[in-house]
Amino acid sequence: MVDAPLLIAHRAGNEPARLRAAERAGADVIEADLHLRRGRLELRHLKTAGPLPLYWDRWALAPPWRRFDDLADLLAAARPESVLMLDIKGRDPAAARAVSEMLSRASRPVRTYVSAREWPLLDEIDPALAQRIGSAARPAQLDRLIEHAAKHPLDGASLHLRLLESRRLRPLREHVPLLMSWPVNHGHEVDRATALGVTGLISDDLALLADLSEQRRLRRAPAGAQSVAQRQRAERDEQGKHADGQVDERHPDLHADAESDDARSGRGLA
């Protein structure tokens, strides 16, 4: 399905357990969110709530006394060969300067990506230390990003999946060699993104990334090894289907109960 695109684990660097899971899944890049607060580059997607003593995100709250890991913790915990993508939140240039300083001291043996929605922050990043990625989530932001990239060199762009349209991407690709997109969490989204030339797939689904990584490994393997691995995979899939069938025979109302629970709770794939 894909070969060249980078497989990027979205927010996996924010927590040690998810970092390890992403490394085991074969992710090419591990993304983390950075907020500068009281001199620390905290690893979190949660935002502060102005004067209110709490952290929040769309579906989550955290108390003010919660201690988050910081960039130093991530640099110490990540495998030396793990490629990191550091997404700087906020508008403070001091955050970008602090990231650049820490990367300089860390002297990691592999490349690093640094992204930001506030693109002037990327001017503070030493291009010898990291590839600089401008991100955009809305159409107006993408228009401004294209204008910005024409005047300020960037190594790539990271766009929300809804912005992937050929007519919009064409002028952007004139200025950036690397194009990433998020959130790519389903097979049909992988197909759509790669068909439009996306070279970095940012996903929350580590199982999807593991599957894509395995598919890529099989394509790169010698023909004989491919056939053996594919046969073993088919056997595992068949065993899984057989086990699922046995469960369904023992519990014929299993799926009906799950569907009714979903209907009552309003869960879906949106």
C-alpha positions, -999 to +999 in steps of 0.1 A: +000+000+000+028+024+009+066+023+008+083+057+008+060+076+033+074+081+068+052+064+095+048+089+123+033+081+157+011+110+167+018+123+203+035+090+211+065+109+227+043+125+253+042+095+276+069+068+282+046+038+277+033+051+244+069+060+233+079+023+239+048+010+221+055+032+190+091+020+189+079-016+190+053-009+163+081+002+139+072+039+136+098+058+116+092+090+136+078+096+171+060+129+175+057+149+208+041+181+218+061+208+237+048+236+258+072+260+275+060+266+311+081+280+339+113+272+321+105+236+313+096+222+279+067+200+290+055+171+270+017+175+267-010+183+243-031+197+272-033+235+273-033+258+302-066+276+309-053+312+313-057+322+350-077+290+359-057+264+378-061+235+354-050+219+321-075+211+294-080+197+260-111+189+240-120+158+259-097+160+290-089+179+321-059+177+345-053+193+379-027+220+382-004+199+404+001+172+377+037+170+367+045+164+331+077+149+317+098+173+297+120+172+266+150+161+286+130+131+298+121+122+262+157+126+249+169+103+277+141+077+272+140+074+234+162+049+217+193+065+201+180+054+167+144+068+173+137+098+151+117+125+169+093+151+157+089+180+182+058+201+178+062+234+195+030+248+209+023+285+216+040+316+203+070+322+226+103+323+206+120+313+239+105+278+234+121+274+200+154+286+213+153+262+242+145+233+218+175+243+196+198+245+226+187+211+240+191+194+206+226+209+203+236+195+237+219+161+230+239+155+198+215+127+187+229+104+160+197+106+139+178+135+124+151+154+142+120+172+129+107+204+146+072+216+137+051+246+147+019+263+138+036+296+145+061+294+116+084+323+127+094+301+156+111+278+131+135+306+123+150+300+158+158+264+150+193+257+137+188+239+104+219+219+111+201+203+141+166+197+127+144+198+097+118+225+101+081+217+094+054+243+092+019+231+100-016+242+091-051+230+102-074+253+083-077+266+047-067+302+056-037+289+075-026+268+044-029+299+022-007+319+046+017+289+049+022+288+011+031+326+011+054+321+041+072+291+026+079+311-006+099+336+015+112+316+044+129+282+036+111+252+052+120+215+049+084+204+049+047+211+058+023+192+080-014+196+070-046+184+084-061+156+063-091+178+053-067+202+035-055+176+011-067+188-023-046+187-055-052+224-064-040+235-029-011+212-027+004+221-060+017+256-050+029+243-016+050+215-032+069+242-051+084+253-018+086+223+005+100+189-004+084+170+025+046+168+030+030+153+061-006+149+070-026+141+101-047+123+114-043+093+091-060+066+111-077+043+086-067+024+055-088+045+031-071+077+045-037+061+039-047+055+002-060+090-002-030+107+014-004+087-006-023+091-038-019+129-033+018+126-028+019+128+010+054+116+022+047+114+060+016+097+075+008+110+111-014+085+129-028+079+164-033+042+155-002+023+164-017-010+151-021+007+117+015+019+117+027-016+127+007-031+098+021-006+073+056-011+086+052-049+081+038-045+046+068-023+037+092-049+052+077-076+031+079-056-001+116-050+005+123-086+014+136-111-012+109-129-032+113-162-013+111-145+021+080-126+010+061-157+001+069-174+034+060-144+054+028-138+035+018-175+040+025-173+077+005-141+079-025-157+060-024-186+084-024-163+114-054-144+099-072-176+093-066-188+129-079-155+141-111-158+121-116-193+134-111-182+170-136-153+164-161-178+149-159-200+180-165-170+203-195-160+182-209-195+184-206-195+222-220-160+224-244-154+195-256-121+211-221-107+214-222-083+185-258-073+190-250-062+226-220-043+214-240-025+187-268-016+211-242-003+236-227+019+209-261+032+199-269+042+235-235+058+241-235+076+207-200+063+198-188+063+162-159+069+140-162+106+136 
